[in-house]
Amino acid sequence: MDRVVEAGLPIWRFYIGLQLIHPQLQAMGFMWRRGEPVQAIARGYGIQFTPAYIGSPMQEAREQARPVRYRLAELNESNHEVLHEVRAAGGTDYYALSMRISHGRPMPVVTFATDHEGGFSAADIDDMHRLIDMMGAVTEMHIEHSIADTVANTYLGRQVGQRILNGAIRRGDGEEIRAVLWFSDLRDFTGLNERLQPSEVLELLNNYFQLVGNALAAHGGEILKFVGDGVMAYFPAEDALFLPMVTAGALNAARQVIGDIEAANEARAAGGADPVRFGIGLHVGTVTFGNVGTEDRLDFTVIGSAVNRASRLEGLTKALGVQVCASADFNEVCMQPMKSLGTHRLRGVPKPVEIFTLPD
């Protein structure tokens, strides 16, 4: 827009609204005003049902598929509030139109405003149409990149998503990494399914997953996948020197989940609902990050005995009456004190292993 102004177009304000494929946002707007930093304006789901959108020039241009123009000196009380805001800020003329893109997605709508005393000339309008046609291809490239990035991060996690987008997409591609493995699971999930309505189960699961996800993200972990009512996650440790910090992060995440779910259970009890109970298994080991599946349908996952042990440790929490079970390997590199629960057998592991839990 700075370059457009230098080229002679009297643009004072420019806005573009992009429809998104995003789990929390329906659209993102970008506002440029001459001499000011660009503003990014997030639009949540349901924006189309609010006064901010209903009756606006954006709605007119999108739904009527035609340009919309308002001479701001001629506004009346029935005109949308955004037009009055632009006029109050010094605008004299306002023009909105759709930007043509392919793939049948909702077209971005752009708006121009000028503070030039005479408004836009006919030549200015022609130039803005040509400008939008030239911007379309570049804008679409950014939209496609945003969609790919969002979908990969939403379904695979940020780190795994970036690995996929960077080209790790062939079956058999793999990389060994050392990491702290986390496996958490709800207890009596089968019973909850029998006692609750499907909508209640879905709400419970989403609330539980959100609390676990928040704790993991706050302490350096990332969800690899949801397995039914279970969460498989990892805390990467690129160097063994970082393991004390990484294991501390995993324990802090576990403490946060315990505290948050205790608070949630108090609210559930007040409403007469069953408490949520869960277990967490923690282990340190080397795993293979890689693609498995068919030639045209892949899953990016972690493979190795460390994954099996983390799952088995979680399964032991119920028998031992604790919420966290960690392996001796985890305890060995963890600087935070832990309490030994003695040696126990893990299914599929030949020898008994020492199990540790939180001291409190």
Summary of the structure (lengths in Angstrom):
residues: 360
radius of gyration: 27.4
end to end distance: 59.1
largest distance: 86.0
contacts: 1063
relative contact order: 0.09
helix: 42%
strand: 28%
